Amino acid sequence: MDYFAVVSSRLTLEDLEFLAYLSEIEADAPFKAVKNIDLIDSLPFTKFKYSKISTKLKALYFIDEVTGGRTNKIYITSFGMKALQKSLKGVEK
């Protein structure tokens, strides 16, 4: 088993929910990134849980942050999309 498969298999349901939401709203490129505050309002997590999940996913490079301007924005990376698809494979049957 390769490293990516191991890391992807260790994602929690909350991690997957976070990635799925970004994918659903098509925040999949830096110019489509969503403000942190909007994500906090849209996702069913506390600010602490949101911070914990986003830090983990950033470390894995499944999401990335666009800095500059007044607020930071988040988008799902191609690795995040691949991890989401891999984790959901077989679930949608």
MARVOVEX-901003 format. One record per residue (C-alpha): residue in three letters; chain; x negated, y, z negated. Coordinates in nm, 3 decimals. Layout:
BEGIN
+--------+------+---------+---------+---------+
| drenlo | nunu |       u |       v |       w |
+--------+------+---------+---------+---------+
|    ALA |    A |       X |       Y |       Z |
...
+--------+------+---------+---------+---------+
//
This chain:
BEGIN
+--------+------+---------+---------+---------+
| drenlo | nunu |       u |       v |       w |
+--------+------+---------+---------+---------+
|    MET |    A |   0.000 |   0.000 |   0.000 |
|    ASP |    A |  -0.138 |   0.343 |   0.084 |
|    TYR |    A |  -0.161 |   0.643 |  -0.145 |
|    PHE |    A |   0.127 |   0.831 |   0.022 |
|    ALA |    A |   0.360 |   0.533 |  -0.022 |
|    VAL |    A |   0.272 |   0.504 |  -0.391 |
|    VAL |    A |   0.322 |   0.876 |  -0.455 |
|    SER |    A |   0.650 |   0.880 |  -0.262 |
|    SER |    A |   0.783 |   0.581 |  -0.452 |
|    ARG |    A |   0.722 |   0.757 |  -0.784 |
|    LEU |    A |   0.949 |   1.053 |  -0.709 |
|    THR |    A |   1.241 |   1.092 |  -0.949 |
|    LEU |    A |   1.601 |   1.147 |  -0.844 |
|    GLU |    A |   1.560 |   1.512 |  -0.944 |
|    ASP |    A |   1.250 |   1.545 |  -0.725 |
|    LEU |    A |   1.444 |   1.397 |  -0.435 |
|    GLU |    A |   1.741 |   1.625 |  -0.503 |
|    PHE |    A |   1.509 |   1.927 |  -0.489 |
|    LEU |    A |   1.353 |   1.810 |  -0.161 |
|    ALA |    A |   1.693 |   1.716 |  -0.014 |
|    TYR |    A |   1.832 |   2.061 |  -0.090 |
|    LEU |    A |   1.542 |   2.234 |   0.085 |
|    SER |    A |   1.584 |   2.001 |   0.381 |
|    GLU |    A |   1.961 |   2.054 |   0.388 |
|    ILE |    A |   1.930 |   2.431 |   0.406 |
|    GLU |    A |   1.651 |   2.391 |   0.662 |
|    ALA |    A |   1.387 |   2.568 |   0.451 |
|    ASP |    A |   1.116 |   2.376 |   0.636 |
|    ALA |    A |   0.874 |   2.648 |   0.744 |
|    PRO |    A |   0.716 |   2.953 |   0.581 |
|    PHE |    A |   0.945 |   3.192 |   0.768 |
|    LYS |    A |   1.251 |   2.995 |   0.648 |
|    ALA |    A |   1.138 |   2.983 |   0.284 |
|    VAL |    A |   1.392 |   3.048 |   0.007 |
|    LYS |    A |   1.342 |   3.274 |  -0.294 |
|    ASN |    A |   1.273 |   3.097 |  -0.623 |
|    ILE |    A |   1.561 |   3.279 |  -0.792 |
|    ASP |    A |   1.805 |   3.159 |  -0.524 |
|    LEU |    A |   1.687 |   2.801 |  -0.571 |
|    ILE |    A |   1.722 |   2.825 |  -0.948 |
|    ASP |    A |   2.081 |   2.945 |  -0.902 |
|    SER |    A |   2.164 |   2.676 |  -0.643 |
|    LEU |    A |   2.012 |   2.369 |  -0.806 |
|    PRO |    A |   2.162 |   2.205 |  -1.117 |
|    PHE |    A |   1.844 |   2.235 |  -1.324 |
|    THR |    A |   1.742 |   2.453 |  -1.614 |
|    LYS |    A |   1.463 |   2.701 |  -1.544 |
|    PHE |    A |   1.225 |   2.478 |  -1.738 |
|    LYS |    A |   1.320 |   2.168 |  -1.537 |
|    TYR |    A |   1.302 |   2.367 |  -1.212 |
|    SER |    A |   0.953 |   2.484 |  -1.302 |
|    LYS |    A |   0.840 |   2.133 |  -1.392 |
|    ILE |    A |   0.973 |   1.983 |  -1.068 |
|    SER |    A |   0.841 |   2.260 |  -0.843 |
|    THR |    A |   0.495 |   2.245 |  -1.003 |
|    LYS |    A |   0.480 |   1.868 |  -0.945 |
|    LEU |    A |   0.599 |   1.894 |  -0.585 |
|    LYS |    A |   0.357 |   2.180 |  -0.511 |
|    ALA |    A |   0.068 |   1.973 |  -0.650 |
|    LEU |    A |   0.166 |   1.689 |  -0.416 |
|    TYR |    A |   0.201 |   1.940 |  -0.129 |
|    PHE |    A |   0.560 |   1.824 |  -0.073 |
|    ILE |    A |   0.665 |   2.187 |  -0.106 |
|    ASP |    A |   0.465 |   2.504 |  -0.058 |
|    GLU |    A |   0.499 |   2.860 |  -0.174 |
|    VAL |    A |   0.490 |   3.178 |   0.030 |
|    THR |    A |   0.341 |   3.453 |  -0.181 |
|    GLY |    A |   0.338 |   3.824 |  -0.122 |
|    GLY |    A |   0.611 |   4.076 |  -0.136 |
|    ARG |    A |   0.825 |   4.101 |  -0.445 |
|    THR |    A |   0.924 |   3.738 |  -0.485 |
|    ASN |    A |   0.768 |   3.403 |  -0.412 |
|    LYS |    A |   0.951 |   3.172 |  -0.174 |
|    ILE |    A |   0.954 |   2.793 |  -0.141 |
|    TYR |    A |   0.985 |   2.561 |   0.158 |
|    ILE |    A |   0.954 |   2.186 |   0.216 |
|    THR |    A |   0.639 |   2.075 |   0.398 |
|    SER |    A |   0.613 |   1.803 |   0.660 |
|    PHE |    A |   0.475 |   1.575 |   0.386 |
|    GLY |    A |   0.780 |   1.652 |   0.174 |
|    MET |    A |   1.010 |   1.569 |   0.466 |
|    LYS |    A |   0.826 |   1.242 |   0.524 |
|    ALA |    A |   0.845 |   1.152 |   0.153 |
|    LEU |    A |   1.217 |   1.231 |   0.145 |
|    GLN |    A |   1.286 |   1.022 |   0.455 |
|    LYS |    A |   1.076 |   0.735 |   0.320 |
|    SER |    A |   1.255 |   0.743 |  -0.016 |
|    LEU |    A |   1.601 |   0.756 |   0.141 |
|    LYS |    A |   1.528 |   0.487 |   0.399 |
|    GLY |    A |   1.776 |   0.207 |   0.350 |
|    VAL |    A |   2.002 |   0.411 |   0.120 |
|    GLU |    A |   2.218 |   0.551 |   0.398 |
|    LYS |    A |   2.330 |   0.215 |   0.535 |
+--------+------+---------+---------+---------+
//
